[in-house]
Amino acid sequence: MVGGGSLINFVLCAVDKCAAKAERRRIPEKRFFWVALLGGGPGLWLGMRCFHHKTLHRSFWLAAVGTTLLYGAALLWIALRMGGML
C-alpha cells in the first residue's frame, strides 16, 4: 500500500509541477493529502524534493513527514508484535 501510494503521489507531483509551469489546470491539494493518508507520504516527500514542488507549503511538509512517520511507526509496531523480527 505504501509503495503504490508513494508512486501515485510522486507522479502527481511531477504532473502538477508541469501544469504549474505551463499555466494549466492544477491538481487539488486535497488529492495529495488523501493519497498521503493512504500510504503515499514518502512519495509526496520525494516528489517535493525532486521537483522542488510545494516545498514552502507547511501543510505539504506536515502531510509528507507526518504520514511517513505514522506508517513507519505502524510497521515497526507490527514487526515488534510479530516476535521481534528486528
N, C-alpha and C positions, 0 to 999 in steps of 0.2 A: 504494500500500500504506500509506504513512504517513497519507494523508488519511482512508482508510477506518478504519484502526485508531484514529486520533485521534478520529474521530466516535464510534466504539463506546465508547472509554474515557470520553469526555465524557458520553455518555448514561448509562454505568454509574455515574459519579459522581453524576449527578442522581438516578437511581433509588435508589442506595444511601443518599444523603442523605435522601430522602423516607422510605425504610424505617426509617432510624435515628430520625427524628422521630416516626414512627408506631409505633415499637417493634415492627416486623415483622422477619421473617427478612432477614438482610443478605447481600450478595454476598461470597463468599470473597475474601480479599486476593490469593490466587494468581491469580485470574482477571484482576485489574487488571494484575498483573505480566506474565502471558503476553501479554495484548493489547499492553502497552507494548513487549515484546520484538518483537512483530510489526509495530511501527511506530506504536503508539499513545501514545508518550511525550508528544508535545505536547498531545494531548487530555487525558491524565491531568493534566498540569501546569495546563492551562487549567481543567479541571473542579475541581481542588483550589482554585484561586484564585477562581473564580466562585461556587462553592457553599460555600467555607470548609470543605472536606471533607478530613479526614485530614491537615490541614496540620501537625500536631505529630508525625506519624509519620515518622521519619528514613528508614525503608525506602521509603516512598512518594516522598519527595523524591529519593532516590537513583535509584529506578526512572524517575521522570519526567525528571529532569535528565540522568541517565546515558544513557538510550536516545535522548533528543533530541540530545544531543551526538554520540552514536555514529552516528546516522543522518545528522546534519548533516555530520560528518566524511566519511562514506561518499559522500554526494552531492558534496561538494567534491572529493574524490579522483577520482570518476568524471568530473566536469566538467573537471578539470585533465588527466586522461588522454585525454580526447576532443579534445585540441588546444587547450587553454587557452581554453575558452569564456567565462571570466570576464573 
